[in-house]
């Protein structure tokens, strides 16, 4: 059995959104070599493993066992992000997982996602690699959409909105993800994109 598989190298490289060329440049080797490893026409010299793991942002153990997905999900998968909003001052806290956060002297409950309803429908249009996100929703001081966010596995794009603005923003498309909208009266809504 080989100590590392081409499939794992390819998955890790793609997870980092790197091309074979980018990875080979980082490792200062030829891009043909990466292609060779990924198609299992050759395996990395054992002396290169440490540098390969470093360039792929995993530990040597993760590279060799292929058990990186479990580890990375545990530490930070933005699609599992949680939001907390302070009911007193409106402060928004975004976390990669559940935790205990307090603001204005109270412990904040984690926001639960509400059932879809027509009044909070999030409209998403893809225009030139960007999502144009908008909603037809009140924007008064008492009742408004307080933020929009777009979470993909490794990153969160977050837009704070204020009363009297329109509910609209642009997000750079980055693969599968979830778009969230938070109404200060009715809660958190989401749509998968
Ligand atoms: Fe609302």
Boltz pocket constraint, residues with backbone or C-beta under 6 A from the ligand:
constraints:
  - pocket:
      binder: B
      contacts: [[A, 119], [A, 120], [A, 137], [A, 143], [A, 144], [A, 183], [A, 184], [A, 185], [A, 186]]
      max_distance: 6.0
